[in-house]
Amino acid sequence: MEINGKDELKSPLLEHSEGTLDVEKITKSIMFKVSGIECASCATSIESALEKLHGVESVMVSPLQGQAVVRYMPEHINAKKIKETIEDAGFEVNNFPEKDIVVCRLRIKNMACTNCSESAERAISMVDGVKKAVVGLALEEAKVNYDPNITNTDHIIKAIEDAGFGADLISSGSDVTKVHFDLDGISSPEDLSVIECVLESQEGVQHVEMNLEEHKVTVSYDPDIVGPRSLIRCIQEAGQEHKSYHARLYNPPRQRETEKKHEIQMYRNQFWWSCIFTGPVLIFSMVLPMLPPYGNWLDYKVHNMLTVGMLLRWIFSSPVQFIIGRRFYIGSYHALRRRSANMDVLVALGTNAAYLYSVYVLIKASTSATFRGSEFFETSSMLISFILLGKYLEVVAKGRTSDALAKLTDLAPDTAHLLNYGVDGNIISEEEISTQLIQRDDILKIVPGAKVPADGIIVDGQSHVNESMITGEARPVAKRPGDKVIGGTMNENGCLLVKATHVGSETALSQIVQIVEAAQLARAPVQKLADRISKFFVPAVVIAAFATWLGWFIPGEAGVYPKSWIPEAMDAFELALQFGISVLVVACPCALGLATPTAVMVATGKGASQGVLIKGGDALEKAHKVKTVVFDKTGTLTAGKPTVVSAKLFSKFSMEEFCNVVIAIEANSEHPIAKAVVEHAKKFRQYGSHAEQTSEVKDFEVHPGAGVGGKVGDKTILIGNRRLMWASNVPVLPEVDAYISENEELARTCILVSINGRLAGALAVTDPVKPEAARVISFLKSMNISCIMVTGDNYATATAIAKEVGIHEVFAETDPLGKADRIKELQMKGTTVAMVGDGINDSPALVAADVGLAIGAGTDVAIEAADIVLIKSNLEDVITAIDLSRKTISRIRLNYVWALGYNILGMPIAAGILFPFTGIRLPPWLAGACMAASSISVVCSSLLLQFYKKPLHPKDD
């Protein structure tokens, strides 16, 4: 797995730039980070406010990333005015590096539905100093950007707890590498102070956090400067003659897994306890009365009309209502206090209506010798029991939505074999260490069957490495010295010596996990439907329940419907009350809130396990609409490993001199063709008897999409395509044209070399087409997706490549900005465009496209310019990304159909619409069971995405 260039796609998604693509006007673009954007309407209000300003050319606001890019004319308006306008609109702007902004992640507890996540997000955002807050319902996490000079994590957690939710800190600070140590030899607080001072004085250490009670320390450090073994040595050296300190690695328990197990256990225990008390209530109310004479004793009167059965049912139902069901009261209190309403409010209203009416009947029966009434304590008890069972099954199912991500985090091995070298370069020892102690530039030994402990470069040995767990590629990949390996992959055969290049949070595995977690936290645009409905859902249900009660009670008292409709031992009030309670508890806002985030969680995790990193629901939603895919040529449709197949001189310069100037100039370029040219020229010098020499290059310049140039000694050199020669007034002779045409017909690219304004020679370069390219293009066409090639190469070569893979529309000789312009032209026709590039000069096009797919990213997965990162260089993953997005959006829509359809059908049935015609009514306890089943069904529907299979599989060699 290789990448072309090191920094090609590290620019942010909405890049700050001094100029824009429009060169006809003097304009500038500036990027702001905007916090407080909760939905598309917020983004629209920002755009509207800015568009009213004189001098603002265009505004683009991304609700998902919380960013706004504004193009403006500096002669009419300045950036400060734009910033003030956004703040006047009620949003916080954060775009200045000098502002000290810290990011923290928090675990949020006790969230039940979309209303809860919105309330938690609102509570965090109201804390002074918080710049941006995003809360994910399915992930049960919050990501908060805050100014540490104004607030801290304790204030944020307190604000969350005041809103009625629990909160625990997961991580805080910038994206740095952290290590935890358990300290020995500590006898006083002074010892801890000594260690803290020594660590803080160490170069590369950014933050030290001491746990005085447990004698533990957490160190944040820069892996480029210092490593964990150096820190352990530093702690040991801090000891004096009579005092010695020792440090060993400490792995804090995985809080998320622990809390998930605790939550599952809590709901299971609550359900079983509710069953212990509800069981007798059920027996005393529904079983024994049907089995005379065994149940006759329940009718024994204790006082007046108060029976033993009524008293027992009250005794056993009360613990269920007030002790086991206490969580619903607490949830309702906090929801109402923040002027919101959730499922807890509906359950509390329904169960209390049943319980309190039953208590009224109990009191009335004990004080009257003639009163006859029917209580239904079993309704409230069974209702709470079924809801707890539903919550238990729901949290179990929700836990499985992150299975794919959990498997990724478990890929890294626990230990590694470190080789220690002497001053003479020979191995002096080998030791087994924890992977957390690996430092950059360590040489690690990887035996057959062992996992690669960290990202690195092979320095010795050959083998095949199974990368399926990272890239989804089933076949082992051959590796030799100079090749890159990814941490977490499996060494099949052969012993490898690997030099660690990325450790800790910088490894590909950590980057993948971070991207997937960010994607799962982001809110998909399709979720706006649930957000809108949730705001009025619970109040509407309460009104509907009250209307249902009135609709049955008043006609019943007025004799509008026959008395025979009222069940025996009930009156009109009780029948109406049961219908009203059923409406309250059958409505399910949770299913709506879970429809989108659970599907996005499963899809992003499944995609990551197959080598497709999707950066959130926004990318998923756009990808399923794609109708046109634009491909770059070099490195995307072709292998990206060009080779020189011929070279020809057209001047008096010798081949030796020709090779010398070519090597000198092209050695400064990172382009794959430049590397191929340098390699070819060096081989010529090697096979000849020419001594290798290096020449100093001055005034080196890159001509985007055309070539490079510079000075070697007193010679002015230009190396590039025909367009560069024409622009530099270098004449192209007919014999050169003939050589170019001959090679272009063979799908070769010609590189022309000019020395002092005259063509000195040319090289023909070929880049073989990827074997799967034609199959992928054909399959995309079968999906009704049109394919276009945009390349900076000449038209003849581009046309030949396009014909070979089956593409009919080609834009050749296009520079990087021109590629972005072509994409915008396609978008203006109303089509959704995806751009597939390998990262070389493709950043503008990837940003301009509706969906940017970076292919062949290798270990450089932290790419900001793309919406979807394809880890492998395999074009089949383009189909996987689009197909997975289509399947996910279809699943989300199915979830919404189920959740909405359930409520639309369930509420009328609960209200008794079928009762006059069929005699069928939905008892409250059964309505509660249906509500629980709704949430479970939505989560299980999302879990079906775990069985997703790629539509196009690689052909075996």
N, C-alpha and C positions, 0 to 999 in steps of 0.2 A: 504494500500500500504506500503510495508516494503522493506527495503534494508538490505542486509547482510554485515555488516562491514561499516565503515565510510570513509575509505580512499582507497578503493580497486581500483578505476579507476581514480585517480587524477593525475597520471603521464602523461606527455605530449605525444602527438602522436609520436614524434620522440625523445625518451627519452635519455638523457645523462646518460651513464652508464660506470662503470669502467671496466667491463668485458663483454664478449659476450657469445653466446651459444656454440661457438666452443672452447672446452677445450683442444684440441690437440695442439694448438699453443698459444703462449703468445701474445695475441692481446688486443687492447683496442678500444673502440668506443667513438667518440666525435661528438657532435652535434653543427653545426653552423647555425645561422639564416643568410640567404643571401638575400639582397635586390637588386632589379633591374632585377629579373627574370620575364620576360614578356610572355614567351612562352616556349614550349617544347624544342626548339632549344637552348635556354639559359641554360636550365637544362642539355642538352646533352653536351654543350661546357664545363660546369663545371666538369661533370663526366669525359670527355675525358682528361681534364687538370690534374685532380687528379690521374686518373688511370695510367698516365705516370710516376708518382713518385714511386721510389723504396721503398717498404715497405707498400704501400697502398694495402690492401686486397680487399676491396669492397667499392663502393660509391653508395649511394642512395639519389637522389635529388627530392624533392617534389615541383613542380612549384606553386601549389595552396597555400601551407603553407609557401613557401619561406624558406625551411629548407633543410639542407644537413646532412646526417649521414655518417661518414667515419669510416671504420674499418681499423686499421693500426697496424703495429708491431713497438712498441716504440724503439726497439733496432736498427732499420734502419732509422726511421724518427720521428720527433716530431710534436706536434700540431701546433706550431708556423709556421713551414714550410708549412703545409697544409693551414693555414690561409693566408699566404703571396701569395701562389699560386692562391688562389681564387681571391685575390685582384689584382694580376697581370693580371688575365683574364678579369678584368674590372668590378668586382662586389664588393659590400660593404659587409663586414662580421660583424655581431653583435651577439656575443654569450657570452660576459663577463658581469656578473651582475653589476660590478662596473661602467659600462657605464650608464649614466643617460639618458634613452631613454623614451620619452613621446609619447603617441599615441593621435592623434586628428582626429575628424571626420568633414568633410566639405560638405556642400551642393554645388554642381556644377550646374550652370545654363547654358542654351543655348547650350546644347549638342544635336546634331541631329542624329549622326550615330556613328559607331564604330571608324571611323577616328577621330572624336571629342574626344571620351574617351581616345584613345591612345595618342592624342596630349596633352590632359590635364595631363595624367599620366606622359608623357615625360617631360612636363614643371615642374611638381612638383619634379620629380626625379632629375632634374638638379640643384635644389636649394642646396647650400652647407649646409650640416648637415642633410639632409633628408636621412634616411637609407632605407626606403621602402615606396612605394606608390601604392595603388590599387584603381582604379576608376571603378565604376559600372555604366554602361549606363542606364539600366532600373531603378535602384534605385536612380540615379542622386546624388550619394554620393562618397566621397573619404575617405579612411582610410590611414593616414600618420603616419609613425614612424619617429621621428626626435630627434636630440640631442639639447636640449634647451640651451646648452652652446654655440652653434654655430648659431642657427637660432630660429625663433619663428613663430607663426601662422600668424602674419602680413606679414612677408616676403613670406610665402607660398601662402597666399591669393593674394598678389601683383603679384607673378609669374603666378598664374592662370589667373588673370585679364589681364596681359600683353600678355597672349596667346590668348586672345579674349573671355574668358568665365567669367561669374559672379561667385562669391564664397561667402558663408556665413559660419561662424563657428557654428557647432552644439554642439560639446563638445571637451574639451581638458583636458589632465592630465591622470593619471593612473585611473584604474577602482575603483574609490572611491565613497562613497555615498555623494550626494550633497543636500543642502537645501537652499531655497531662502527666504529672509525675507524683508518685507517692514518696514522701521523704522519711528517711530514718535518721536517728541520731539527734532528734530535736528534743530538747529538755526545757526550753524556755522561750518566751516570745522574742527574746533578743536573737536567738538562733534563726528564727524565721526572718527577722529584719535583716540579718547579715546576708542570708541567701537571696532575699528580694533585692537588696542593693547590688549584690554581685551580678545577678541576672540582668537587672536594668542597665548596668554599665556595659554589658556585653554588646558589641556591635551587631546589628541585625535584629536585636530583640525589640519588639514594638510595644508589647504590653505584658505585664506580669500580674496575675491575680492569685492571691494567697488565701487558702482556707485554713484559718488559725486553729480551728477545732479538730479537724481531721488530718492536719499536717499534709495537705496536698497543695500543689501549685499548678496553675495553667499558664503556659507561656505562648504568646503569639509572636511569630518570628518571620523573617524574610528568608526563604530557602536559598536565595541567591548568595546570601552572606554567611549564614550560620545554619547548623543542623542540630537535630536532637541529641546525637552522641556528643557533640561539642558542648551542649548545655549540661548534660550529665557530668561531663568532665569538669565543667566550670563549677558545678555544685560541690563536687568532691574536693576540688582544690580550694574551696572557700573554708574548709576545715583547718583548724590550727593544730598545734602539737597535741594538746590535751582534748581536742574535739574533732571528731570525724563525721562527715555527712555522707549519706548515700541516697541516691535517687533511682527509682525503678519506674518503668512505664505503668501507667494506670489507665485502664479503659473504663470510662464511666458507663453505666448501664444505658442501653438504648431507651430513652425516655418514651419515645413514641410507641414502641412495642409493649413496654411495661404498662403504659396507660391504656392501650387498646385491650390488653388482657384484663386489666382491672375493670374497664368499662363492661366488657363482656361478662365477667364474673359478677359484677354488680347487678346487671339486668337479670342474669340467670338466677341469682339468689333472691332478688325481689320477686321474680315470677314464682319461684317455688314457695316462698313465704306467703304470697297472695293465694296460691293454690291450697295451702294448708288451711287457711281461713275461709276461702271461697267454697272449698269442697263441702264443708258442713252446711253452709248457707244453701248451696245448690240441692243438697240432699233433703234439707228441711223444707225447702219451698217447692221442689219439682218432683222428687223421687218418692219420699215416704207418703205424701198425701195421695199418691196414685196407688198405694199398696195397703189398703185397709185389710186387716185391723192394725197393721204394724205402725201406721202413722196416726192412729186415733189419739194417742197421748199428746200430740202436738196441739190439739184443739182444746186441751184442758185450760180452763180460765183461771188465771192467777188473780186478777182483780177486775171487776166489771167485765168489759169485752176484751181485755188484754189476755192473750193466750200464751202458752209456753212456747209455741212455734215462733210467734212474733218476737218474743223476748230473746230467744236464742239467735234468731236471724240478726237482730240488732247488735247483740254482743259480738258475734263473729264478723259482722260486716264493718263495724267501727274501726278496728285496727287497719283493715284494708283501705278504708276511706281516708284516715287521718295520719297513719304512720307509714304504711307502704306507699300510699298515694301522696305523701307529703311533697314529693318532687314536683307534682303538677301545681300545687299551691304556690310553691316558691317560684316556679317558672312563670306562672300567671302574674304574680305580684311584680316581678321585675319587668315583665313585658308591658304591663299596664302603667308602671311607673315611668317607663320611657315612652309612653303614649304609642304603644304598638300592641299587636295581638298576634298570638301564634297558636299552635296546636294545643299547648298547655291550657290556654284560656278556654278553648272549646271543650276539652276533657273535664276541666274543673267545673265549668257551667253545667255540663250534662250530668256528671256524677253527683254534684251537689243538689241539682234539681230533684234527682231520683231519691237521694238519701234524705234530704230535708223534708220532702213530702212524706216519705215513709216514717220519719220521726214524728211528723204532725199526726199521721194516722195512729202511731203508737200512743202518743199522749192523749189523743181524742178517745181512743179505745179504753185507756186506763181511767178516764174520768167520766165515761158515759156508759150507762147500762143498756142502751139501745143502739149505739152507733155501730154501723157495719161499713167497713172500708177495707180496701186491699192495699197493703204496702208492697213495695218491690225493692227490698234491700239487695236481693240477688242481682238486680240490674246494675247497680253501682259497683258491686264487688266483681261481677263477671266482666263488666266493661273494663275496669282497671286491670284485671288479670290478662285479658286478651290484648290490651294495648301494650302491657309490659312484655308479653310473649312476642308481639310484633316488633317492638324495639330491640329485643334480644336478637331475633333473627335478622333484623336490619343491620345492627352493628357487626354481626358476624359476616354478613354479605358485603358490607362496606369495607371491611378489613381486607377482603380478597381483591378489591379493585386496585390496590397498590402492590399486588403480588409481584408483578413484573419488575417494578422498581426495587422491591426488596431483594429480588434475585440478583439484580445488577450490583447492589451494594455489597452482597456477599461473595462476589466473584474474586475479590483480591485475596491472595493467600495470607496466612498469619505470619509466616516466617520466610526468610531469604538467606541464601548462602553468600556471605561477603568475603571477597578475596582481598588480602592485605599485601601490598607490594613493598619491597625494599627499595633503597636508593638506587640499586643497580637495575631496577625494573623487573626483578624476578619475584615470583609469588613466595612469600615467607610464611603465610598462614591462611587458614580458611576457618571461618566461624559462622555459626547459625545465629541470626539476629531477628528481632521482630521487624516486620515491614515498616512499622512506624519510625524505626531508627535509621531508615535509609536516607542518605544525603545525596545531593546532586554530585555527579561525577564518580560515584561509587562504582566499582566493577563487581557485578553479581554473576554468580555461576548458576546456570539453570540446567538441571539434569533432565533426561527424557521422562515425560510423564508429570513434570512439575509445572506449576503455573508461573507466569512471568510476574514478578512482584511489583514492578514499576515501569513506566514508559522509558524507553531508552533506544540506543543504537547498538547493533551487534558489532563487537570488535574482534571476535574470533569464533569460529565454528560455523557449521551449516546444519540446517534442520528444516522440518516442516512445522508450522505453528497453526493450531486450530483457533481461528478468530471468530467462530460462529456465535459465541456468547456475547460478542461486542458488535460485530458487523452483520450477523445473520448469514454469512457466507459458509456453506456447509463444507466445502472442500478445504483441506489444509493448504496453507500458502507457503511456498518455498522461501526460505530466508537464508541470507548469506551476509558476510561482513559488509557493513555500511547500510544495511536495511534497518528499518524501524520496527520495533515491537511495542505492543500495547499491554499495559498492566492488566492482569486478569485473564489473559489468553493462555492456552495450553500448549506447551512444547511437546510435540509428538515424538520425534526421534532426534538423536544427535544432541551433543552437549554444546551449550551456547555460553559465551561470555558477553554480558551486556553492560554497557556504560549507562547509568541512570541519567536521564536528562530532565524528567519531570517527576516531582514527588509531591506527596500530600494532596492538597486541593487543586494542584495544577495538572494532575494526571488526566488522561482521557476519560477514565471511568468516573472520576469526580466531576469533571466538566459535563459529562452526559447526565449524571444524576442531577446536577444543578439546573441544567436546561429543562429536564423533564419536570422537576419540582416547580420551577417557575411557570412552566406551561400549565401544570395542574392547578396552580394558584390563580392564574389569570382567568377572567370571566369572559366567556364566549359571547359574541353579539346575539346569538340565537337565544341566550338566556334572558334577554330583555323581556321576552313575553312573560316568563315566570315572575320576574321582578315587578312588572306592571300589575299582574294579577294579584300577587301576594299583598299589595298595599291595601286592597279593598276586600280581599277574600274573606277574612275572618269576620269583619263587621257585617258583610253581606250575609254570611251564614247565620250569624246571631239574629239578624232581622228576619231571615227566612224561617228560622226555627220558631221565633215568636209569632210570625204570621201563620205558621202551620198550627201552632197551639190554638190561636184565636180561630183559625179556619175550621177546626174540628170542635172546639169547645162551645162557641156561640151557636152554631147550627144544632149541636147536640142538645143544648139547654132549650133551644127554641123549638125542638122537635122537627127540624127540617129533614133529617134522615131518620129512618126507622130505628126503634130501640133495639131491634134484633141485631143491629150491626155492633152494638156494644157487647163485648165478651162478658160472660157471667162473672160475678164478683167484682165488676168494674163499673164506674159511672163515666159520664161524658168528660168530666174533668181529667180523670185518670187516663182515659184513652187518648185524649188530646195531648196530655203531658208526655205520654210515651212516644207519640209521633214527633213531638217537638224535640225530645231528647235524642231520638234516632237521627233527626236531621243535624243536630249539633255534632254528634260524634261520628257520623258517617262521612262528613266532609273532610278531605285530607289535603292540607296545604303542603305537607312534607313531600309527597310524590312529585309535585310540580317543581319544588326546589331541588330535588335530587336528579331530575330528568337529564339535565345537561352536564353538571360537574362529574357525576359518576361515569358517564360515557366518555367524557374527555380524559378522565384519569385512566381508564382502562385502555383507551386508544393510544394515548401518548406513551404509556408504559409498554404496550405491545409493539408499537412502532420502534421504540428504543431498543427492544430486544431483537428486532430485525434490521437494525442499522439505519433506521429512519427517525431523526430527531425532529419532532414537530413542536414549534415554539408557541403552543397555546391554542385555545379555541378559535381565535381570530384567523390563524393560518389554516386550521382545519376547515372553517366555514368558507374561506375564499377558495381553497384548493378544490373543493367539490364542484365549484362553478366554472372551473377552467375549461375553456373551449379552444384555446390556442396555446401551444407550447413552442417557445422560441429557444433554439439550441445554439450555443456557441460551438465552434468547430474544434479548435485545437484543445486537446485534453478532455473534451466532452464527448463528441462523436468519434474523435480519433483517440488513440491510446495516450497521446500526450508525451510520447517518447520519440521525437523525430530523429532521423539519422540522415547524414549527408550521403547521397548515392553517386554524385559526380561533381567535379569542379573543373572549370575551364578559364584559361587566361585570355584576355583580349587586349593585352598591352605588352610592353617590353619588360615589365617587372618580372623577376624570377618567382617561382613558386615558393621558395624559402622566404623571400621578402613579403610576398603576398600573405603567407601564413602568419608571419610575425605580427603584421599590423592587424590582421583579423583577430588573433588571440588577444592582443593588447586591448583592442576596443571591446570585443564581445565578452571578455572576462568580467567587465563591469556590469553586465546585464543579467537579470534573473530569468529572462524568457527561455522557455525550453528549446526553441530553435537556436538561440544564442549558445546555449550549452552544447547542443549537438554540433554546431559549427566549430566551437573551441575544441571539442573532443576530436573531431576529424582532423583539424589542423595540427593538434599535438601528436596524433598518430602518424601523420605524414612526417613530422620532424623526427619522431622516434625511429621510424623505419629508414629514414635517410640518415646520413652521417652528420647531420647538422646538430651543432651544440645548442642546447636550449638557452634562450636568453629572454629576459623580461624587459619590456619597454615602458617608460613612464608615459601616462596618458594625461593630457591637460584638456580642460574645457569639455569634459564629457557631457553629452546632452542626449536626452531621450526624446524622440519624436513619436508621440503616441499614435499607434496604429500604422506607423510607417517604418521606423527603424531607429538607429542610434548614430552618433557621430562624435568626433573629438580630434585631438591633435596628438600625433606620435612623432616626437622630434619636430622637424620642420614640415611634416606632411599633414595635410588636412584630410581626414578620413570620414567617409560616409558609408554606412552599411545598412541596407534595407531594401524595400521594394521599389518598383518602378515609379510609384507616386512620389517617393522621397527624392528620386533622381530628377524628376520633372520639376518639383518644387525648388530644387537647388540648382536648376539650370545645368544639369549634367547631361550631355547628349547621349542618347541610347542608339547605338549604331544598328543597322539592319541585321548584321550577323548576331548581335545580342538578342534582338527581337526574335530571330529564328530559333535561337537556343531556348529562349523563354517559352515560346509557343510550343516547341517540341516537348518540353518537360511538363507544361501545364496540362497538355492533353493526357498525360500519364498521371494526373492528380498530384503533381509535385509542385512545391513552392520554390521559386527562384529567389535567391538572396544576391543582390548586386553589391559590388564593392567598388567605391570610387576613391581614387587617390589624387589629391590636388585637382579636383574638378574633372577628371577623366576616368572612365570606366576601366578598372584594372582587371576585373574578372567576375565570375559568378559561381554560385554553388547551388545545386539542386537538392532540395530536402524533401524527404517523404515521411509521412506520419500515418501509419496503418490505421484503418478504420477498426473500431472495436467490434469483435465478432458478434456481439448481441445487438448492435445498433439497428440493423435492418429489421430484426424481429420486433424490437421495441417500437420503432416507427410504425410498422404494420399494425401492431396491437393498439397503439394510440389511435390510429385511424379507425379501427373497429369500435373504439369507444366514442366515436364522433368528435375526436379532437384533431384539429389541423396542426401540422408541424411546419415550422419555418426555421431556416438557418440564417444566422447573422454572424458574419466573420470579418476580420480585418484583412484576410487573405485576398488574393486576386480572384477575379470572377471565374476564370477558366478552371483553376484548381478547385474552387468552392463548388462550382457546378458539377465537376466530375465526382467529388465526394458526395454531394447531395444525390446525384443520380444513383450512386452505388447503394446508398441507404434508403432511398425511396422518398426523398423530400423534393417537392416540385417548386417551392418558392424560396428563393435565395437572395439575400442582401449581402453583397461582397464589398471589400475595400471600405469597411465602415470602422471608424475610430470608436473608442469607448463611449464618448458622449453621443455619437451617432447611433450606437446601439440603443441607448436610452430613448433617443428621439423616435426610433423605429417602433419601440414598444408603445410609446405614447400615441403614435399614429394609429396603431392597432386598437388601443383602448378607446380612442375617439370614435371608432366605428361601433362601439358598444360591446366589445368582446372582452371577456376576462382572460388575462394573459399571464402565463407562467414563464419565467426565464430560468433556464438551466445553464449554469456556468461552472467552470472549474476554479474560479477565483482570480484568474489573471486578467486584469483590466475589465472585469465584469461587474465590479461593485456598483457603478451608476445604473447599469441595466437591472441588476438584482433588486436595487432599491426602487427603481421606477416601475417594475412589474407588480401586478397584483399579488403574485406569489413568487418569491425568489427561492430557487432550489440550488444550494451549493453542493456540487458533486465532487467526490474525491477529496474530502477534507482531511482524511487520515486522522492523525492525533490532534490536529488543530481544530477542535470542535467548538471552540469559543468564538464562533463567527456571528457578528452582529448584523451584517448586511443581508443575510438570508432569513427567510421565514421558516424554511425547512432545511435541515442539514442532512445530507446523505453521506454516511461515513465511508462507504466504499466508493470505488470508481466505476461501479456497475450501473449502467443506464436502466436496468430493470427496476431499480428502486424508484425511478421517476414514476413508473406505473404503480408501484406499491404505495407511494405517497398519495397519489391522486385517488386510487381505489380505496385505500384505507379511510381517507377523508370522506369519500362518498358513502361508504358503509357506516361510518360514525354518524354523519349527519342524518342518514336514514334511520339509524337506531335512535338518535335523539328525537326525531320527529315521531317515531313509533312510541317512544316513552311519553311524549306530550299527548299523543292521541289516547294512550292508555290512561294517563293521569287525568286529563280533561274529560275524556269519555266516561271514566269511572265516576267522577263527580257529577257530570251532567246526567247520567243515568241513575246513580246511587241516591242522590238527594230527592228526586221526585218519588222514587220507590219508598224511601224512608219516610217521606211526608204522607204516604198512604194513597198515592194516586191509583194503585191497583186494588186497594182494599174494597171499594164499592162493587167491583166487578168480579173479583176472584176470591175475596176474603183473605188475600195474602198481605201480611204486614211484616215489617222488619223490626224485630225487638231490639231495644238499645244495645244489649250485649252482642247480638249478631252484627249490628251496625258497626260497633267498635272493632270486631274481628275483621270486617270488610275493610275498614280504614287501615288497619295494620297490614292486611294483605296487599293493599294498593302500593304502599311504600316498598314492601319486599319485592313485589313483582317488577317495579321499575328498576331496582338495583340488580335483580337477577337478569333482567333484560339487557342491562349494560354489560353485565359479566359475560354474556354470550360473545362479546367482541374478543374475548380471550382466545376463542377458537378460530380467529381470523387466519386465513391462509393466503399466501401471495398468489395473485392471479397468473403470474408468469414466472416460471422457475428456470434457473440456469440449466442449459443443456450440459450433460456430462461429456467430458472430452473422450 
